[in-house]
Amino acid sequence: MKFIIIFFLSAFSLTLLSQNSMDRDVPEVVQNAFSRKFPRAENVSWDKIDNNYKVDCFYRGQNTYAEFTPEGEWILTVVDTDPKDLYPPILKYLDENFQKDKVILVEKATCADRQDYYYVQVARKEKGQDEPYIFELFFDKTGKIEEVKAPEGVDDMTIVGIDDRNADIPADVIDSWQKRFPKSEGIDWTKKVNTSDTIDYNYVASFFYRESKTKAEFLPNGYWVETRVEYDEKDLYLPVVKYIEENHWNDDLIIAEKVTRADRQDYYYARLERMEKGQFRPYVFELYFDKAGKIQKVIRPEALKNQYLLTVDIPPAVAKKFKSRFSTAQDVTWETNEGNWVAKFVNREQTTTAIFSDSAQWVSTVVQLDPKDLYGPIQRTLDQQYADYNVMYAEKTTRSDRNDSYYLELISKKKNLEPQKISLFFDKTGRLKED
């Protein structure tokens, strides 16, 4: 990037002389272009640089310099800037690398070719020197340092940030980012492979905007693709928070983002981790919610593929058959088992499991029973043959092939009674099965 160093005449003391000698030689088309761009400018003085016309003036409370071609086309504008109003990335750079030095001049250049830049002069006092050392610093429009001109005698100093790895970011991308996220801080650029045949890379900016960690993605022509803003859990959309609390209450939330897209397909993203005994690395869950906060997709660890299935994972025909058969079901979770779809839920205050085939055919339902409400024939068998045992668990299985059954687990009332635990199966009539 070529930089032009501008020095304003102190207090415009030679303004009138310049006007008398030069104004009459400025083409009318140039003067008209200047008047349109800087209406009611004061203390105007003209000069010529090579074949172009430059003007110094006082405009909107600032010392201003501008250049125009002989045809009246605007080239650039340079304005004096208060050091207190410096762009935050530049302030940060100065604080980190020129903290003990004094900023004596700040200029901001806005260019027709969009290669905007900042120019800063810094004065450094040294013992034994009558005059301070003057450093000239050039920053690009994002606040990245691009050039440092050190005075004689300090040429061997180390200049931080000159090797700019972001130099290949297209100007259209940087310009689009600046317009969308003014006064951002801590900008860093990366490239992302674009899967299309016509574009090689998208460009991703990582920065802080309005105190939030933010990422924005752009096409090479500057077209905005999406923005990702990190959120604390307490600030997340309530339906998203509720889902995480109910389904991942024991997991650690690593990152939560709101993603706003140019195609309006906005969504929320959450990444959670679960550390379990015997694991060297945590299990990772990635959750995707639509803009209304409804869960849409979950990426699970391979070891847990058959767990934590969601309604959106279930084939529509299976989900429809389940809903028609168990319309009052609550707290539904899904798993897969041997090619079947297994739903676990609470129905009519009873813990229930239902199995459906891949073709959406109901296979069986298992309902956990209260031991006090056992089928009469079963209770009589227990009273007659297992009086020294208590029923610890009971369930009834209803099957599509009508081969219904009951299953019970009993535990001994006496420590010296063997076996201590018994499992019993009964057919649908309450008759004890030998096997």
Contacts in CASP RR format, 6 or more apart in sequence:
PFRMAT RR
TARGET T0000
AUTHOR 0000-0000-0000
METHOD contacts of the structure
MODEL  1
MKFIIIFFLSAFSLTLLSQNSMDRDVPEVVQNAFSRKFPRAENVSWDKID
NNYKVDCFYRGQNTYAEFTPEGEWILTVVDTDPKDLYPPILKYLDENFQK
DKVILVEKATCADRQDYYYVQVARKEKGQDEPYIFELFFDKTGKIEEVKA
PEGVDDMTIVGIDDRNADIPADVIDSWQKRFPKSEGIDWTKKVNTSDTID
YNYVASFFYRESKTKAEFLPNGYWVETRVEYDEKDLYLPVVKYIEENHWN
DDLIIAEKVTRADRQDYYYARLERMEKGQFRPYVFELYFDKAGKIQKVIR
PEALKNQYLLTVDIPPAVAKKFKSRFSTAQDVTWETNEGNWVAKFVNREQ
TTTAIFSDSAQWVSTVVQLDPKDLYGPIQRTLDQQYADYNVMYAEKTTRS
DRNDSYYLELISKKKNLEPQKISLFFDKTGRLKED
1 115 0 8 1.000
1 117 0 8 1.000
1 138 0 8 1.000
1 140 0 8 1.000
1 146 0 8 1.000
3 109 0 8 1.000
3 117 0 8 1.000
3 119 0 8 1.000
3 138 0 8 1.000
3 147 0 8 1.000
4 76 0 8 1.000
4 78 0 8 1.000
4 109 0 8 1.000
5 119 0 8 1.000
5 136 0 8 1.000
6 65 0 8 1.000
6 78 0 8 1.000
6 107 0 8 1.000
6 109 0 8 1.000
6 119 0 8 1.000
8 56 0 8 1.000
8 63 0 8 1.000
8 65 0 8 1.000
8 80 0 8 1.000
9 15 0 8 1.000
9 45 0 8 1.000
9 56 0 8 1.000
12 43 0 8 1.000
12 45 0 8 1.000
12 56 0 8 1.000
12 58 0 8 1.000
12 63 0 8 1.000
14 45 0 8 1.000
15 43 0 8 1.000
15 44 0 8 1.000
15 45 0 8 1.000
15 56 0 8 1.000
18 45 0 8 1.000
18 46 0 8 1.000
18 47 0 8 1.000
18 56 0 8 1.000
19 44 0 8 1.000
19 45 0 8 1.000
19 46 0 8 1.000
22 45 0 8 1.000
22 46 0 8 1.000
22 47 0 8 1.000
22 48 0 8 1.000
23 44 0 8 1.000
23 45 0 8 1.000
23 46 0 8 1.000
25 46 0 8 1.000
25 48 0 8 1.000
26 46 0 8 1.000
26 53 0 8 1.000
27 53 0 8 1.000
27 70 0 8 1.000
27 72 0 8 1.000
29 71 0 8 1.000
29 72 0 8 1.000
30 53 0 8 1.000
30 68 0 8 1.000
30 69 0 8 1.000
30 70 0 8 1.000
30 72 0 8 1.000
32 72 0 8 1.000
33 68 0 8 1.000
33 72 0 8 1.000
33 73 0 8 1.000
33 74 0 8 1.000
34 41 0 8 1.000
34 44 0 8 1.000
34 55 0 8 1.000
34 66 0 8 1.000
34 68 0 8 1.000
35 41 0 8 1.000
37 66 0 8 1.000
37 74 0 8 1.000
37 77 0 8 1.000
38 57 0 8 1.000
38 59 0 8 1.000
38 64 0 8 1.000
38 66 0 8 1.000
41 57 0 8 1.000
41 58 0 8 1.000
41 59 0 8 1.000
41 64 0 8 1.000
42 57 0 8 1.000
42 58 0 8 1.000
42 59 0 8 1.000
43 56 0 8 1.000
43 57 0 8 1.000
43 58 0 8 1.000
44 55 0 8 1.000
44 56 0 8 1.000
44 57 0 8 1.000
45 55 0 8 1.000
45 56 0 8 1.000
45 57 0 8 1.000
46 53 0 8 1.000
46 54 0 8 1.000
46 55 0 8 1.000
47 53 0 8 1.000
47 54 0 8 1.000
47 55 0 8 1.000
47 56 0 8 1.000
48 54 0 8 1.000
49 67 0 8 1.000
51 69 0 8 1.000
51 70 0 8 1.000
52 67 0 8 1.000
52 68 0 8 1.000
52 69 0 8 1.000
52 70 0 8 1.000
52 75 0 8 1.000
53 67 0 8 1.000
53 68 0 8 1.000
53 69 0 8 1.000
53 70 0 8 1.000
54 65 0 8 1.000
54 66 0 8 1.000
54 67 0 8 1.000
54 68 0 8 1.000
55 65 0 8 1.000
55 66 0 8 1.000
55 67 0 8 1.000
55 68 0 8 1.000
56 63 0 8 1.000
56 64 0 8 1.000
56 65 0 8 1.000
57 64 0 8 1.000
57 66 0 8 1.000
58 64 0 8 1.000
59 79 0 8 1.000
62 79 0 8 1.000
62 80 0 8 1.000
62 81 0 8 1.000
63 79 0 8 1.000
63 80 0 8 1.000
64 77 0 8 1.000
64 78 0 8 1.000
64 79 0 8 1.000
64 80 0 8 1.000
65 77 0 8 1.000
65 78 0 8 1.000
65 79 0 8 1.000
66 74 0 8 1.000
66 75 0 8 1.000
66 76 0 8 1.000
66 77 0 8 1.000
66 78 0 8 1.000
67 74 0 8 1.000
67 75 0 8 1.000
67 76 0 8 1.000
68 74 0 8 1.000
68 75 0 8 1.000
69 75 0 8 1.000
73 112 0 8 1.000
74 112 0 8 1.000
75 111 0 8 1.000
75 112 0 8 1.000
76 109 0 8 1.000
76 110 0 8 1.000
76 111 0 8 1.000
76 112 0 8 1.000
77 109 0 8 1.000
77 110 0 8 1.000
78 107 0 8 1.000
78 108 0 8 1.000
78 109 0 8 1.000
78 110 0 8 1.000
78 119 0 8 1.000
79 107 0 8 1.000
79 108 0 8 1.000
79 110 0 8 1.000
80 105 0 8 1.000
80 106 0 8 1.000
80 107 0 8 1.000
81 106 0 8 1.000
81 107 0 8 1.000
81 108 0 8 1.000
81 118 0 8 1.000
82 106 0 8 1.000
83 103 0 8 1.000
83 106 0 8 1.000
86 94 0 8 1.000
86 103 0 8 1.000
86 106 0 8 1.000
86 118 0 8 1.000
86 120 0 8 1.000
87 118 0 8 1.000
87 139 0 8 1.000
87 143 0 8 1.000
87 183 0 8 1.000
88 183 0 8 1.000
88 184 0 8 1.000
88 185 0 8 1.000
88 186 0 8 1.000
89 139 0 8 1.000
89 142 0 8 1.000
89 143 0 8 1.000
89 144 0 8 1.000
89 185 0 8 1.000
89 186 0 8 1.000
89 187 0 8 1.000
90 118 0 8 1.000
90 120 0 8 1.000
90 139 0 8 1.000
90 143 0 8 1.000
92 185 0 8 1.000
92 186 0 8 1.000
93 139 0 8 1.000
93 143 0 8 1.000
93 145 0 8 1.000
93 160 0 8 1.000
94 101 0 8 1.000
94 103 0 8 1.000
94 120 0 8 1.000
94 122 0 8 1.000
96 160 0 8 1.000
97 159 0 8 1.000
97 160 0 8 1.000
98 122 0 8 1.000
98 124 0 8 1.000
98 135 0 8 1.000
100 124 0 8 1.000
101 122 0 8 1.000
101 123 0 8 1.000
101 124 0 8 1.000
101 135 0 8 1.000
102 122 0 8 1.000
102 123 0 8 1.000
102 124 0 8 1.000
102 125 0 8 1.000
102 132 0 8 1.000
103 120 0 8 1.000
103 121 0 8 1.000
103 122 0 8 1.000
103 123 0 8 1.000
104 121 0 8 1.000
104 122 0 8 1.000
104 123 0 8 1.000
104 134 0 8 1.000
105 119 0 8 1.000
105 120 0 8 1.000
105 121 0 8 1.000
106 118 0 8 1.000
106 119 0 8 1.000
106 120 0 8 1.000
106 121 0 8 1.000
107 118 0 8 1.000
107 119 0 8 1.000
107 120 0 8 1.000
108 116 0 8 1.000
108 118 0 8 1.000
108 119 0 8 1.000
109 116 0 8 1.000
109 117 0 8 1.000
109 118 0 8 1.000
109 119 0 8 1.000
110 116 0 8 1.000
111 117 0 8 1.000
113 171 0 8 1.000
114 141 0 8 1.000
114 171 0 8 1.000
114 172 0 8 1.000
114 175 0 8 1.000
115 140 0 8 1.000
115 141 0 8 1.000
115 171 0 8 1.000
116 140 0 8 1.000
116 141 0 8 1.000
117 138 0 8 1.000
117 139 0 8 1.000
117 140 0 8 1.000
117 141 0 8 1.000
117 146 0 8 1.000
118 138 0 8 1.000
118 139 0 8 1.000
118 140 0 8 1.000
118 141 0 8 1.000
118 143 0 8 1.000
119 136 0 8 1.000
119 137 0 8 1.000
119 138 0 8 1.000
119 139 0 8 1.000
120 136 0 8 1.000
120 137 0 8 1.000
120 138 0 8 1.000
120 139 0 8 1.000
121 134 0 8 1.000
121 135 0 8 1.000
121 136 0 8 1.000
121 137 0 8 1.000
122 134 0 8 1.000
122 135 0 8 1.000
122 137 0 8 1.000
123 132 0 8 1.000
123 133 0 8 1.000
123 134 0 8 1.000
123 135 0 8 1.000
124 132 0 8 1.000
124 133 0 8 1.000
124 134 0 8 1.000
124 135 0 8 1.000
125 132 0 8 1.000
126 132 0 8 1.000
126 133 0 8 1.000
133 150 0 8 1.000
133 151 0 8 1.000
133 154 0 8 1.000
134 151 0 8 1.000
135 148 0 8 1.000
135 149 0 8 1.000
135 150 0 8 1.000
135 151 0 8 1.000
136 148 0 8 1.000
136 149 0 8 1.000
137 145 0 8 1.000
137 147 0 8 1.000
137 148 0 8 1.000
137 149 0 8 1.000
138 145 0 8 1.000
138 146 0 8 1.000
138 147 0 8 1.000
138 148 0 8 1.000
139 145 0 8 1.000
139 146 0 8 1.000
140 146 0 8 1.000
140 164 0 8 1.000
140 174 0 8 1.000
141 174 0 8 1.000
141 175 0 8 1.000
141 178 0 8 1.000
142 166 0 8 1.000
142 174 0 8 1.000
142 177 0 8 1.000
142 178 0 8 1.000
142 187 0 8 1.000
143 187 0 8 1.000
144 161 0 8 1.000
144 164 0 8 1.000
144 166 0 8 1.000
144 187 0 8 1.000
145 159 0 8 1.000
145 160 0 8 1.000
145 161 0 8 1.000
145 162 0 8 1.000
145 164 0 8 1.000
146 162 0 8 1.000
146 164 0 8 1.000
147 162 0 8 1.000
148 159 0 8 1.000
148 162 0 8 1.000
150 157 0 8 1.000
150 159 0 8 1.000
166 188 0 8 1.000
166 189 0 8 1.000
169 189 0 8 1.000
169 203 0 8 1.000
170 203 0 8 1.000
170 220 0 8 1.000
170 221 0 8 1.000
170 222 0 8 1.000
172 220 0 8 1.000
172 221 0 8 1.000
172 222 0 8 1.000
173 203 0 8 1.000
173 218 0 8 1.000
173 219 0 8 1.000
173 220 0 8 1.000
173 222 0 8 1.000
175 222 0 8 1.000
176 218 0 8 1.000
176 222 0 8 1.000
176 223 0 8 1.000
176 224 0 8 1.000
177 184 0 8 1.000
177 187 0 8 1.000
177 205 0 8 1.000
177 216 0 8 1.000
177 218 0 8 1.000
180 216 0 8 1.000
180 224 0 8 1.000
181 205 0 8 1.000
181 207 0 8 1.000
181 209 0 8 1.000
181 214 0 8 1.000
181 216 0 8 1.000
183 209 0 8 1.000
184 207 0 8 1.000
184 208 0 8 1.000
184 209 0 8 1.000
184 214 0 8 1.000
185 207 0 8 1.000
185 208 0 8 1.000
185 209 0 8 1.000
186 207 0 8 1.000
186 208 0 8 1.000
187 205 0 8 1.000
187 206 0 8 1.000
187 207 0 8 1.000
188 205 0 8 1.000
188 206 0 8 1.000
188 207 0 8 1.000
189 203 0 8 1.000
189 204 0 8 1.000
189 205 0 8 1.000
189 206 0 8 1.000
190 203 0 8 1.000
190 204 0 8 1.000
190 206 0 8 1.000
191 201 0 8 1.000
191 202 0 8 1.000
191 203 0 8 1.000
191 204 0 8 1.000
192 201 0 8 1.000
192 202 0 8 1.000
192 203 0 8 1.000
192 204 0 8 1.000
192 217 0 8 1.000
193 200 0 8 1.000
193 201 0 8 1.000
193 202 0 8 1.000
194 200 0 8 1.000
194 201 0 8 1.000
194 202 0 8 1.000
194 219 0 8 1.000
199 219 0 8 1.000
199 220 0 8 1.000
201 220 0 8 1.000
202 217 0 8 1.000
202 218 0 8 1.000
202 219 0 8 1.000
202 220 0 8 1.000
202 225 0 8 1.000
203 217 0 8 1.000
203 218 0 8 1.000
203 219 0 8 1.000
203 220 0 8 1.000
204 215 0 8 1.000
204 216 0 8 1.000
204 217 0 8 1.000
204 218 0 8 1.000
205 215 0 8 1.000
205 216 0 8 1.000
205 217 0 8 1.000
205 218 0 8 1.000
206 213 0 8 1.000
206 214 0 8 1.000
206 215 0 8 1.000
207 214 0 8 1.000
207 215 0 8 1.000
207 216 0 8 1.000
208 214 0 8 1.000
209 229 0 8 1.000
212 229 0 8 1.000
212 230 0 8 1.000
212 231 0 8 1.000
213 229 0 8 1.000
213 230 0 8 1.000
214 227 0 8 1.000
214 228 0 8 1.000
214 229 0 8 1.000
214 230 0 8 1.000
215 227 0 8 1.000
215 228 0 8 1.000
216 224 0 8 1.000
216 226 0 8 1.000
216 227 0 8 1.000
216 228 0 8 1.000
217 224 0 8 1.000
217 225 0 8 1.000
217 226 0 8 1.000
217 227 0 8 1.000
218 224 0 8 1.000
218 225 0 8 1.000
219 225 0 8 1.000
223 262 0 8 1.000
224 262 0 8 1.000
225 261 0 8 1.000
225 262 0 8 1.000
226 259 0 8 1.000
226 260 0 8 1.000
226 261 0 8 1.000
226 262 0 8 1.000
227 259 0 8 1.000
227 260 0 8 1.000
228 257 0 8 1.000
228 258 0 8 1.000
228 259 0 8 1.000
228 269 0 8 1.000
229 257 0 8 1.000
229 258 0 8 1.000
229 260 0 8 1.000
230 255 0 8 1.000
230 256 0 8 1.000
230 257 0 8 1.000
231 256 0 8 1.000
231 257 0 8 1.000
231 258 0 8 1.000
232 256 0 8 1.000
233 241 0 8 1.000
233 244 0 8 1.000
233 253 0 8 1.000
233 256 0 8 1.000
234 241 0 8 1.000
236 256 0 8 1.000
236 268 0 8 1.000
236 270 0 8 1.000
237 258 0 8 1.000
237 268 0 8 1.000
237 289 0 8 1.000
237 293 0 8 1.000
239 289 0 8 1.000
239 292 0 8 1.000
239 293 0 8 1.000
239 294 0 8 1.000
240 256 0 8 1.000
240 268 0 8 1.000
240 270 0 8 1.000
240 289 0 8 1.000
240 293 0 8 1.000
243 287 0 8 1.000
243 289 0 8 1.000
243 293 0 8 1.000
243 295 0 8 1.000
244 251 0 8 1.000
244 253 0 8 1.000
244 270 0 8 1.000
244 272 0 8 1.000
244 287 0 8 1.000
247 308 0 8 1.000
248 272 0 8 1.000
248 274 0 8 1.000
248 285 0 8 1.000
248 287 0 8 1.000
250 274 0 8 1.000
251 272 0 8 1.000
251 273 0 8 1.000
251 274 0 8 1.000
251 285 0 8 1.000
252 272 0 8 1.000
252 273 0 8 1.000
252 274 0 8 1.000
252 275 0 8 1.000
252 282 0 8 1.000
253 270 0 8 1.000
253 271 0 8 1.000
253 272 0 8 1.000
254 271 0 8 1.000
254 272 0 8 1.000
254 273 0 8 1.000
255 269 0 8 1.000
255 270 0 8 1.000
255 271 0 8 1.000
256 268 0 8 1.000
256 269 0 8 1.000
256 270 0 8 1.000
256 271 0 8 1.000
257 268 0 8 1.000
257 269 0 8 1.000
257 270 0 8 1.000
258 266 0 8 1.000
258 268 0 8 1.000
259 266 0 8 1.000
259 267 0 8 1.000
259 268 0 8 1.000
259 269 0 8 1.000
260 266 0 8 1.000
261 267 0 8 1.000
266 290 0 8 1.000
266 291 0 8 1.000
267 288 0 8 1.000
267 289 0 8 1.000
267 290 0 8 1.000
267 291 0 8 1.000
267 296 0 8 1.000
268 288 0 8 1.000
268 289 0 8 1.000
268 290 0 8 1.000
268 291 0 8 1.000
268 293 0 8 1.000
269 286 0 8 1.000
269 287 0 8 1.000
269 288 0 8 1.000
269 289 0 8 1.000
270 286 0 8 1.000
270 287 0 8 1.000
270 289 0 8 1.000
271 284 0 8 1.000
271 285 0 8 1.000
271 286 0 8 1.000
271 287 0 8 1.000
272 284 0 8 1.000
272 285 0 8 1.000
272 287 0 8 1.000
273 282 0 8 1.000
273 283 0 8 1.000
273 284 0 8 1.000
273 285 0 8 1.000
274 282 0 8 1.000
274 283 0 8 1.000
274 285 0 8 1.000
275 282 0 8 1.000
275 283 0 8 1.000
276 282 0 8 1.000
276 283 0 8 1.000
283 300 0 8 1.000
283 301 0 8 1.000
283 303 0 8 1.000
283 304 0 8 1.000
284 301 0 8 1.000
285 298 0 8 1.000
285 299 0 8 1.000
285 300 0 8 1.000
285 301 0 8 1.000
285 308 0 8 1.000
286 298 0 8 1.000
286 299 0 8 1.000
287 295 0 8 1.000
287 297 0 8 1.000
287 298 0 8 1.000
288 295 0 8 1.000
288 296 0 8 1.000
288 297 0 8 1.000
288 298 0 8 1.000
289 295 0 8 1.000
289 296 0 8 1.000
290 296 0 8 1.000
295 310 0 8 1.000
295 312 0 8 1.000
296 312 0 8 1.000
297 312 0 8 1.000
298 308 0 8 1.000
298 310 0 8 1.000
298 313 0 8 1.000
300 307 0 8 1.000
300 308 0 8 1.000
306 335 0 8 1.000
306 336 0 8 1.000
306 337 0 8 1.000
307 335 0 8 1.000
308 333 0 8 1.000
309 333 0 8 1.000
309 334 0 8 1.000
309 335 0 8 1.000
309 336 0 8 1.000
310 334 0 8 1.000
311 319 0 8 1.000
311 332 0 8 1.000
311 334 0 8 1.000
313 334 0 8 1.000
314 322 0 8 1.000
314 334 0 8 1.000
314 341 0 8 1.000
315 341 0 8 1.000
315 358 0 8 1.000
315 360 0 8 1.000
317 359 0 8 1.000
317 360 0 8 1.000
318 341 0 8 1.000
318 356 0 8 1.000
318 358 0 8 1.000
318 360 0 8 1.000
320 360 0 8 1.000
321 356 0 8 1.000
321 360 0 8 1.000
321 361 0 8 1.000
321 362 0 8 1.000
322 329 0 8 1.000
322 332 0 8 1.000
322 343 0 8 1.000
322 354 0 8 1.000
322 356 0 8 1.000
325 354 0 8 1.000
325 362 0 8 1.000
326 343 0 8 1.000
326 345 0 8 1.000
326 347 0 8 1.000
326 352 0 8 1.000
326 354 0 8 1.000
328 347 0 8 1.000
328 348 0 8 1.000
329 343 0 8 1.000
329 345 0 8 1.000
329 346 0 8 1.000
329 347 0 8 1.000
329 352 0 8 1.000
330 345 0 8 1.000
330 346 0 8 1.000
330 347 0 8 1.000
331 345 0 8 1.000
331 346 0 8 1.000
332 343 0 8 1.000
332 344 0 8 1.000
332 345 0 8 1.000
333 343 0 8 1.000
333 344 0 8 1.000
333 345 0 8 1.000
334 341 0 8 1.000
334 342 0 8 1.000
334 343 0 8 1.000
334 344 0 8 1.000
335 342 0 8 1.000
335 344 0 8 1.000
336 342 0 8 1.000
337 355 0 8 1.000
339 357 0 8 1.000
339 358 0 8 1.000
340 355 0 8 1.000
340 356 0 8 1.000
340 357 0 8 1.000
340 358 0 8 1.000
340 363 0 8 1.000
341 355 0 8 1.000
341 356 0 8 1.000
341 357 0 8 1.000
341 358 0 8 1.000
342 353 0 8 1.000
342 354 0 8 1.000
342 355 0 8 1.000
343 353 0 8 1.000
343 354 0 8 1.000
343 355 0 8 1.000
343 356 0 8 1.000
344 351 0 8 1.000
344 352 0 8 1.000
344 353 0 8 1.000
345 352 0 8 1.000
345 354 0 8 1.000
346 352 0 8 1.000
347 367 0 8 1.000
350 367 0 8 1.000
350 368 0 8 1.000
350 369 0 8 1.000
351 367 0 8 1.000
351 368 0 8 1.000
352 365 0 8 1.000
352 366 0 8 1.000
352 367 0 8 1.000
352 368 0 8 1.000
353 365 0 8 1.000
353 366 0 8 1.000
354 362 0 8 1.000
354 364 0 8 1.000
354 365 0 8 1.000
354 366 0 8 1.000
355 362 0 8 1.000
355 363 0 8 1.000
355 364 0 8 1.000
355 365 0 8 1.000
356 362 0 8 1.000
356 363 0 8 1.000
357 363 0 8 1.000
361 400 0 8 1.000
362 400 0 8 1.000
363 399 0 8 1.000
363 400 0 8 1.000
364 397 0 8 1.000
364 398 0 8 1.000
364 399 0 8 1.000
364 400 0 8 1.000
365 397 0 8 1.000
365 398 0 8 1.000
366 395 0 8 1.000
366 396 0 8 1.000
366 397 0 8 1.000
366 398 0 8 1.000
367 395 0 8 1.000
367 396 0 8 1.000
367 398 0 8 1.000
368 393 0 8 1.000
368 394 0 8 1.000
368 395 0 8 1.000
369 394 0 8 1.000
369 395 0 8 1.000
369 396 0 8 1.000
369 406 0 8 1.000
370 394 0 8 1.000
371 390 0 8 1.000
371 391 0 8 1.000
371 392 0 8 1.000
371 393 0 8 1.000
371 394 0 8 1.000
374 382 0 8 1.000
374 391 0 8 1.000
374 394 0 8 1.000
374 408 0 8 1.000
375 396 0 8 1.000
375 406 0 8 1.000
375 426 0 8 1.000
375 430 0 8 1.000
376 430 0 8 1.000
377 426 0 8 1.000
377 429 0 8 1.000
377 430 0 8 1.000
377 431 0 8 1.000
378 406 0 8 1.000
378 408 0 8 1.000
378 426 0 8 1.000
378 430 0 8 1.000
381 426 0 8 1.000
381 430 0 8 1.000
381 432 0 8 1.000
382 389 0 8 1.000
382 391 0 8 1.000
382 408 0 8 1.000
382 410 0 8 1.000
385 432 0 8 1.000
386 410 0 8 1.000
386 422 0 8 1.000
386 424 0 8 1.000
388 412 0 8 1.000
388 413 0 8 1.000
388 414 0 8 1.000
388 417 0 8 1.000
389 410 0 8 1.000
389 411 0 8 1.000
389 412 0 8 1.000
389 413 0 8 1.000
389 422 0 8 1.000
390 410 0 8 1.000
390 411 0 8 1.000
390 413 0 8 1.000
391 408 0 8 1.000
391 409 0 8 1.000
391 410 0 8 1.000
392 409 0 8 1.000
392 410 0 8 1.000
392 411 0 8 1.000
393 408 0 8 1.000
393 409 0 8 1.000
394 406 0 8 1.000
394 407 0 8 1.000
394 408 0 8 1.000
394 409 0 8 1.000
395 406 0 8 1.000
395 407 0 8 1.000
396 404 0 8 1.000
396 405 0 8 1.000
396 406 0 8 1.000
397 404 0 8 1.000
397 405 0 8 1.000
397 406 0 8 1.000
397 407 0 8 1.000
398 404 0 8 1.000
399 405 0 8 1.000
402 428 0 8 1.000
403 428 0 8 1.000
404 427 0 8 1.000
404 428 0 8 1.000
405 425 0 8 1.000
405 426 0 8 1.000
405 427 0 8 1.000
405 428 0 8 1.000
405 433 0 8 1.000
406 425 0 8 1.000
406 426 0 8 1.000
406 427 0 8 1.000
406 428 0 8 1.000
406 430 0 8 1.000
407 423 0 8 1.000
407 424 0 8 1.000
407 425 0 8 1.000
407 426 0 8 1.000
408 423 0 8 1.000
408 424 0 8 1.000
408 425 0 8 1.000
408 426 0 8 1.000
409 421 0 8 1.000
409 422 0 8 1.000
409 423 0 8 1.000
409 424 0 8 1.000
410 421 0 8 1.000
410 422 0 8 1.000
410 423 0 8 1.000
410 424 0 8 1.000
411 420 0 8 1.000
411 421 0 8 1.000
411 422 0 8 1.000
412 418 0 8 1.000
412 419 0 8 1.000
412 420 0 8 1.000
412 421 0 8 1.000
424 432 0 8 1.000
425 432 0 8 1.000
425 433 0 8 1.000
425 435 0 8 1.000
426 432 0 8 1.000
426 433 0 8 1.000
427 433 0 8 1.000
END
